[in-house]
Amino acid sequence: MTDGDMRNGRCGVCGGGEVYQGEYAAQAGLRRVGAGKFGQRQPVFDAYICGDCGNTQLHVRLDAKMSSYIRDKLDRIPPQKRMG
């Protein structure tokens, strides 16, 4: 299996090499989980889709403004210890 990052052209779920790149423009804006209507940020994501299994990854185009918004408005998930 791969490291899970589909930007390298391989699917982290099925291991397939049929990965396609597109662009996803968010319609509803970026908000906290469960926040209802929140904010008007409309991020653009690089989208990677596996043609074999349908697994999809989105990577936000992170500029200074978006980075600041994320740090100020969203909940951070601290790193977890890996098992094994």
C-alpha positions as CSV (number, residue, x, y, z in Angstrom):
1,M,0.0,0.0,0.0
2,T,1.1,3.6,-0.3
3,D,1.5,6.5,2.2
4,G,-2.1,7.5,1.4
5,D,-1.2,10.7,-0.4
6,M,-2.9,10.4,-3.8
7,R,-0.8,13.3,-5.2
8,N,1.9,10.7,-6.0
9,G,-0.5,9.0,-8.5
10,R,-1.3,5.9,-6.5
11,C,-4.5,5.3,-4.4
12,G,-3.8,4.9,-0.6
13,V,-6.9,2.7,-0.3
14,C,-6.8,0.1,-3.1
15,G,-3.2,0.8,-4.3
16,G,-4.5,1.4,-7.9
17,G,-2.5,3.6,-10.3
18,E,-5.5,5.2,-12.0
19,V,-5.6,8.5,-10.2
20,Y,-7.1,11.6,-11.8
21,Q,-6.7,15.3,-10.8
22,G,-9.4,17.9,-10.9
23,E,-10.5,21.0,-9.1
24,Y,-13.4,21.4,-6.5
25,A,-14.7,24.8,-5.6
26,A,-16.6,24.7,-2.4
27,Q,-20.2,26.1,-2.7
28,A,-21.3,26.4,1.0
29,G,-18.1,27.8,2.4
30,L,-15.8,26.4,5.1
31,R,-17.2,25.9,8.6
32,R,-16.7,24.1,11.9
33,V,-18.2,20.6,12.1
34,G,-21.8,20.9,13.3
35,A,-21.8,24.7,13.1
36,G,-24.7,25.1,10.7
37,K,-24.3,28.2,8.5
38,F,-20.9,29.7,9.2
39,G,-18.5,31.9,7.4
40,Q,-18.3,32.7,3.8
41,R,-14.9,31.4,2.9
42,Q,-15.1,29.6,-0.5
43,P,-11.9,27.5,-0.7
44,V,-10.7,25.8,-3.9
45,F,-9.4,22.3,-3.5
46,D,-7.2,20.2,-5.7
47,A,-9.2,16.9,-6.0
48,Y,-7.6,13.5,-6.6
49,I,-10.0,10.7,-7.6
50,C,-9.1,7.0,-8.0
51,G,-10.6,5.6,-11.2
52,D,-10.4,2.1,-9.7
53,C,-12.3,2.4,-6.4
54,G,-13.6,6.0,-6.3
55,N,-11.5,7.1,-3.3
56,T,-11.2,10.9,-3.3
57,Q,-8.8,13.3,-1.6
58,L,-9.2,17.1,-1.4
59,H,-6.3,19.3,-0.7
60,V,-7.0,23.0,0.0
61,R,-5.0,25.6,-1.8
62,L,-3.4,27.1,1.3
63,D,-2.4,30.7,1.1
64,A,-1.7,33.0,4.1
65,K,-5.3,34.2,4.3
66,M,-6.8,30.7,4.3
67,S,-4.2,29.4,6.7
68,S,-5.0,32.2,9.2
69,Y,-8.8,31.5,8.8
70,I,-8.3,27.8,9.5
71,R,-6.2,28.4,12.6
72,D,-8.6,31.0,14.0
73,K,-12.0,29.4,13.2
74,L,-11.6,25.6,13.1
75,D,-11.0,23.0,15.7
76,R,-7.5,21.4,15.7
77,I,-7.1,17.7,16.0
78,P,-3.9,16.9,17.9
79,P,-1.6,14.2,16.6
80,Q,-2.3,10.8,17.9
81,K,0.2,8.1,18.7
82,R,0.4,5.4,16.0
83,M,-0.4,1.9,16.9
84,G,2.0,-0.9,16.1
